[in-house]
Amino acid sequence: MENYIIANYTDPGRVRTLNEDSMITFDSPNGRVVVVCDGLGGQNAGEVASQLAVAVIQDILTDNRFNTPEEAIQSSVNAANQAILHKAAQDPQCSGMGSTCVMAIIKDGKVYYGSVGDSRIYYIAGNMIRQITKDQSYVQTLVDEGAITQEAAEHHQDKNQIMNALGIANMKPAVIGSLPITPEPGSCFVLCSDGLSGMISNNAILNTVMRREISLQDRARMLVNQANDAGGQDNITVQLIEFPTNVASVYAAMPADRQQAGGYVAQKRRSNTVAYVLIALFMMATVALGVYWYFFRNETKPKPNVESTTKTRAKTPQATKKTTKETKTVVIKETESVQKPQISNKNQRKKDNIFSKSKEDKVTKELENKADEPKPEITINKENLSIEKDPQ
C-alpha cells in the first residue's frame, strides 16, 4: 500500500506582481502526477505558456495510458511544447514565450521524474538533500566544464540564462531519471521553480522539510516565506511529496476534499502485494477446509465390525438357506417339548380355584340335608385340581 502526502504553495514574490508559475497534481491511468512549470517571456506570455503546459500535460496523461511512466513524461512534455509553439504562432503577443517543467509520477511504489529547463527536484532522505535533476542552463555548462564550482554557480550573474525550455522549436527532449526512486520511509521530494532554489540554500530547504513536528502544508508555506525573506526576486512555487514513517499521519493530514493549489493531497493505494497476500490466505483456508472435511468424513463414517460383516455375508443365497434350515429345527424342538397350548399361569390358577370352591360348597350342602345319612367317602381328584406349570 502506497501512502504519501502532497503539499504545495505558490507566491508571486516581492518584486513581481504577476505570478507566471503554474503547478498541478492529479490522478491518471499512468499514476499520480505532480508538475511545476515556470513561465518565460515577460508580460502575460510567461503565464500563458506555463498554464498551457500544465493543461496539456493533464489532458495527455488523463486520456492516454502509456507503456511506462518514462514514456508518459516524454510524450506529455513533447505535446506541451507543440501546444506552446502553436499558440505563439497564432498570437503575436505570445511570440517567444516558453516554460520550464519538472514532473514526477508516483506509480507502484516508485517515483519517476523528468525535467526541462532549470526548475529542480530534490530528494531528501536520511537527513540528506540531493538534487536529482540537472539544470539546463548556461551556468551549469560552466560547472560541467570545470570553469566554476557549484557553489559559485548559485550566485553567478548569468544563472537565469537557460539552454532549453518548452516553446523552443529545437527543444531538446526532457531529461528522464535513469532509474526510478523507491522512496524511503520519512523521505520527501521537493519540486520547485528557481524562485525558491535561487534564493535559499539547499541546507535551508533540508532543515525546513525535516521539521516534521509541523504539517507538510506549513513547511511548504515556510519555504516560500524564506525565499521572500531572502529577497523574493522571482515567482516562488514548491510542491512537496512526503512518504511518512507513520501511516496514521497520512490520514490525519488528509482533508475532506483534495486541494490542488495552496493545499495538500493525500493518496492511498493498494499494491499488488495486498492482492498476493489475500490470494495466499484464501488458498490456505481452502486447504485447511479440505483437510478438515476429509478427517470429518472418516470420523463419522461407520466402522465395520464382526456383526455387520456376518450380516452381510448372510445375504448370500447359501447363507440364507442354511439359516432357514436351522430356524426350522429350533421350531420343531420347541413344539415337541410343549404338549399343551401356552396359557398364562395366573389365569389358569384363577379358574382352578373357582372350580374347587364351587364343588366343595355343593358337597357341603348335600351333607347338611342328609345329616342322618351315612357320610360317604369324599374323594377329590387331584388331577382335576392340578396346576400345569409353565415349562419355561
N, C-alpha and C positions, 0 to 999 in steps of 0.2 A: 504494500500500500504506500502510495506517494503522498507525503504531507509537506506542504510548503506554504509560505505566506508571501504575498507580493504587496509592496507598499510603494507609492510614488508621489512625487511632488515637483512642481514647476513654478518658476517665477521669472518675470522679465529682467530682474536685476536692478541695479541702482543707476545705470547710465541710460539704458534704452527704455522707451515707453511701449514698444511693440514686442511681443514675445513671438519669435519666429521658430521656436522649438515646438515639436509635436511629439506625442507619445501615445501608445495604445497597448492594451493587453487583452487577449481574447482566446477563447477555446476554438479549436479547429480539428478537422479529421487528422491533421498532421501533428497534433499536440497542443500544449499551451504555449502561446506566442507572446513575447514581450519585446517591444520595439521603442527605440528612441531615435528621433530624426532632428537634425539641426539645420534649419533653412539658411540659404546663402543668396546674396544678390541685392540686399538692401530694399528699402521702401516696403511694398507689400509682396514683392516677388518671393522673398525667402519664406514667408509664412505660407504662401500658396504652394510652394514646392514641397515643404515638409508635410503639410496637411494632405496633399495629393499623394505623397509617398505612402503614408500610413493607411490611407483609404484603399489604395490599390493593393497593397500587401495584404490587408484584411480580406478583400474580395477574392484575391487569387488563392489564398490558403484556406478560406472557408468553403469555397466552391469546388476545390480540387483536392484529391488525395494523391500525394507523390510517393514514390517508392521509398525514399529516405528523407529524413529531415534536412540533410545537406542539400539534396535536390530541391526541397521546398524553399529553403533560404535563397539559393541561387536563382531559381525561377521567379520568385516573387520580387526580388531585387531588380532583376532584369526588366520585369514588367513595369515596375515603378519608374525605372529610368526611361523607358519608352513613353510612358504617360507624361512625364515631365517634359521630355523633348517635344512631344506632340502639342502640349499646352503652350509651350514657349513659342512654337512655330505659328500658332493660331493668334496669340495675343502679343503684340509688340511690347507691351508694358512688362511682360514676364520674360522677355528675352534675357538670356544669360543667367536665369535663376537655376538653383540647384539645391542639393541637400545631402548631408551625411546620413549614415544609417548604421545602427548597431542592432542586432536581433539575436534573441535567444529563444530556442524551442525546447520545452521540457516534455520528454516523452519516455515512457517505460523506465523511469528512474534515472535517466541521463539528461544532461544539458548539452545541446548542440548550439553553436553560435557562429556568427559571421559578421563582417564589418566592411563598410566603405567610407573612406574619409578619416577624420581624426577624432570622432566620438569613440569612447572607450568602454571596455568591460573589464572589471576587476573581479578576481576570485579571492575571497577571504576565508581561510581555514587554518585551524591550529594557531591562532593569534598571529598569522602572517598574511600579508596582502601581496597579490601578484597580478600584474597587468597581462591579460591573456589575449588581447588584441594588439595590433601594431598600427601606429599612426601612419597614414599615407600622406605625409607632409614633407615639405622641403627640409625642415629641421631634422626630421627623422632620417633622411638620406645622408645628412651630415654626420649623424650619430653612427649610421651603418658604415660610413666610410672611415670612421675614426677621427674625423676632424674635430668633433666636440664630444663632451661627455653627456650622459643622460641628464645629469643634474643641470648642466649648462643649457641644455635644450629646453628645460622647463621655463627658463627666463629669457630665451632668445627673442630678439625683436621681430623676427620673421616667423614665429611659431604658428601664426594664424594662416600662413600660406599652405594650402593643401594641394596635393598632386592628383587626387581622384575624388569623384563625387557623383551622385545621381544627377542626371541632366546634362552630362557631358557626352558628346557624340561618340567619342572613342573611350568611353568609360571602361576601366579595367574590371574584370569580374570581382565579385565580392570575395574577400579572403575568408575562407571557411576554416574553422578549427580542425586540425589534422585528426584529432580524436575527441569524441565527446567526453565530458567530465561526469563522473559519478559522484555526486555531492556527498561530502562527509557530514555526519550529524553535527549541527551547530554552524555549518558553513553558510556563506552568503555571497551572492553575485550582485555586483553594482554596475548598472548600465547608466551612463551619464554623457551629457554633452560637455564640450570643452569649457563651458561656463563654470563647471564645478572643478574639473581636473586641472584647469589652468589657473585657478585661484587658490586652492588649498592643496597641501602636500598629501602624498599617499599615506603617511603616518597619521595625519589628521583624519583622513577618511577611515582608516583602520580603527583608531581609537573611538570614533563615534559609533561605527557599526557594532563594535564589541560591547557597547553599553546595553546589555540585554535586560537590565532592570527596568528599562522603559520600552514602550511599544515600538514596533518597527516603523509605524507611521510617524511617530515622534522623532525617530532617528533620521528618517528621510527629510523631514522638515528642518531638523537641526543642521543637516549637511548644507542645505540651501541657505540657511541663515548664516552659516560660517562663511560661505562664498560671498554673500552680500557684505558681511562684516569685513571681508578682505578687500572689498572694493566693488564687487558686483558689476564688473565692466561688460559682461555679456549675459545673455539669457542663460538661466540655470535650470536644468532638468535632470532628475535622478529617478531611477526605478531600482528597487531592492527586491531580491528573491532570496528568502531565508529558508533554510531547512532545519527547523528546531530539533533539539535533542529530546524535548518533551512534547509528545503528541498533543497533550491537553492544551498547550499554549496555542496551537493552531486553531482549535475550536474557540478558545477564549478570545482570540483576535478576529474571528470571523463575524462580519456584520450580517444584518438581515438581508441586505441586498449588496451585491458586489459593486464596489466603487471603481470606476475606470480612471478618472483623473482626480488627483489630490486625495486619494484614498488608498485602500489596500484590498487585496483579493486573496482569499484562502481557497486552496484547491485540494481535494482528496480524491484519490482514485484507487481502484482495486487492481493490483498487478496479477500477472499470471500465476505467481506463487500462491496466492489465495485459492485460485481455482484448482491448482495441483493438490493443495492440502485437503480441500473439500472432496476431491475425487478419491484421494487416498483413504480418507476417513470412511467414505461410502463403501469402498471395496473391503476395508477391514470389517465394517459392520455386516456386510453381506456374507463374508466368510464365516464370521462368528455365528451368524444366524443359521447358516448351513450346517456347521458342526453341531450346534445345539439341537437342531431338528433331527439330525442323524442319530445322536445318542438318545434323544427323547423317544424316537420310534422304537429303538432297540429295547428301551426300558419298559415301554408299555406293551410290547408285543408278547403274547402268552408263550411261556417256555414249554416245550414238550416234556411229558413225564411218562412213566411206565403205564399208568392207567389209560391216558389218552392214546398211547401207542397200541395198547391191547384192543381198545375200542375200534381204532382204525382198522386194524387187521381183521377184526370180527366182521367187517363189512364184505369181505371177500366171500364168494359162493361157498367155498369149502368150510370156512369157519362158521358161517351161518348154519349150514347143515348139521355140523357137529353140535352146536349149541342147542338147536331144536331137539335133537335126539336126546340129549342129557336132560332137558326140561321134561320131556315126556316120561322118562324113567322116574324122576322125582315125583311126578303127579301120581303115577301108578303106586308107588310105595306108600304115599300118604293115604290113598284110597284103601289099600289093604290094611293099614293099621287102624283105621277108623271104621267101626261096624255100623254106627248109627249116625243120623244127621246131627250136626252140631247144634246144641240148644244151650242157651245161657244157663249157668248153674243157679243163678238167683231165681229165675222164673220156674225152673224145674222144682226147686226146693219149695217154692210157694205152693205149687199145685199139689205136691205130695202131702204137705201139711193140711191143706183143706180137705183132701180126701180122707186122711186118717181121722180127723176130728169128726167129720160127718158120720163115718161108720161107727165110731165109738159111742156117739150120742144115741144112735139108733139101737145099739145093743143094750145100752143102759136103760132106755125106756122100756124095752121089751122085758127086761128083768124086773123092773118095778111093777109092771102089770101082771106079771106072773110070779109073784113073790112066793106063792105056795108051791109052785112047780119046782121041781129039782133043777138046779142050775147046771146047764150043760157046760161042757168044757169049751172055753173060747180059745180058738186058735187063730192067731194073726200071722198072716203070711208075710214074712219079712221081705220076701222077694218083691211083693207088690209095693212095699214102702221103701224099698232100697233106692238110693240116690246115685245116679250114674255120675261118676267123677269125670271131669274133663281130662281126656287123655293127655292134654298138654300140661 
